[in-house]
Amino acid sequence: MPGTHIVGFPYFPGTATGRLHRGTSVSGDTALCIVMLSQHEIISFKGHAAGLIIVEAAPFSHSMIGLLGFGLPTVLISTKQAEQLGAGIELVIDGSSGVITDTLDAISPAVDNNSLLQPGQALLMADGEPVDLCASIRQADSARQAFVLGARSIGLVRSEFLSTEHDQIPDTEFYQHSFRQLCEAASGLSVTLRLLDVAADKIPLWLPPLDSIGQPLGQQGVRLYHSEPVRSIVDAQLSAVSILSTEFKLRVLIPYITRLEEYIYWLSQIRQRLPDNVAVGAMAETPASVLDVGHLLEDADFVAIGCNDLMQSLYAADRDLAAQRHYLDPYAPVLYRLFRHVAEQAGIQLARIQLCGLLPQIQGCLPVLLGLGYRTFSVDAPFIPYLVQIIANTTQQKCEKLAQQVCAARTTQQVLQILQLPTDMH
């Protein structure tokens, strides 16, 4: 099909070449193919592809974020665009620009190996301003990768993805073994373990059905900590942390905190189980919690803002529904005005806030967040080399000017113009 040229939404940077293969069914070596999947097929994908094209995806969904760990160039497109692509055609995709083509034109350059961080190396902006890139991980292999790529720390361990062999209820012994593997793979990096965070698309098989469990406005995160078997599992995690804290640099994070009183209550419970050298943080993922971040910082050792769930609450749109994906707008100026307000509340304590989630990884967004004063980000490990290049090639002054313009904008289209991105990409 000569003349193929589609511009989709860039999701994971890098380029890939191969024949187009539709779906997850195995026919030959798909490791050499560009694999095109629908949203519901993602759960069956095992990572065998040169690159990915996802049709009608929900970018902030739990299943899509799970793809990032594979580190494959990925572009998101619509059903109409997918109709232009026939199985078996030779394609080149560019996950940095969103271009899908049958030529090498308009393809972004690869990561400059000279800009890669070495383990322990400080990351600086072009004017010398330090930035911490931490890694969000699910397993020991990702912790190892994060260390090699120069992550400052393991900023978030998604402990709910650590499962027993036969989906039995995990106990202290299981978590002691699993957490040890993660810490050893991290090779001395500080590790922040988020306590069990049950939510949509990550409901374990050992958990009995409950009304509204995992729903955006339902029972999730810390809201389940009074219920069995969740309470016993969190106790097992805390026991494992207490045992391992003599050997490794550990922090724990309480998920889905909404109110200051909620954090204070659970902090008092958790502090009885942990030694003083283990910091306890609050994960703020709702407008109520981030708007009260100044008070949270008075009691919490640190605060992690979960951008994915925060956007879900802010826009009143389920992050896992592809039909609502347009509402979760990473370029809406109101989003950055909220982050500006949070930064102003935090003041000199802003250094104790870590931004987690997809937002800093989306094209054009990281410089705006830097301009608002944020300096600590927890991202998927394969993203680190690409974000290092962005950070190393910008300055604090340039980012501050960009942030001012974005916060003053009225519409998403104006923000895209400011960021010099296609105004129809959203």
Secondary structure, DSSP 8 states (H G I E B T S, - for coil): -TT-EEE-EEEE-SEEEEEEEESS---S-GGGEEEEEEGGGGGG--S--SEEEEES--TTSHHHHHHGGG---EEEE-HHHHTT--TT-EEEEETTTTEEESSSTT------GGG---TT--EE-TTS-EEEEEEEESSHHHHHHHHHTT-SSEEEEEGGG---TTS----HHHHHHHHHHHHHHTTT--EEEE-----TT---TTS---TTBT-TTSB-GGGGTTSTTHHHHHHHHHHHHHHHTTTS-EEEEEEEE-SHHHHHHHHHHHHTTS-TTSEEEEEE-SHHHHHTHHHHHHH-SEEEEEHHHHHHHHHT--TT-GGGGGGS-TT-HHHHHHHHHHHHHHGGGGGGEEEESSGGGSTTHHHHHHHTT--EEEEEGGGHHHHHHHHHT--HHHHHHHHHHHHH-SSHHHHHHHTT--TT--
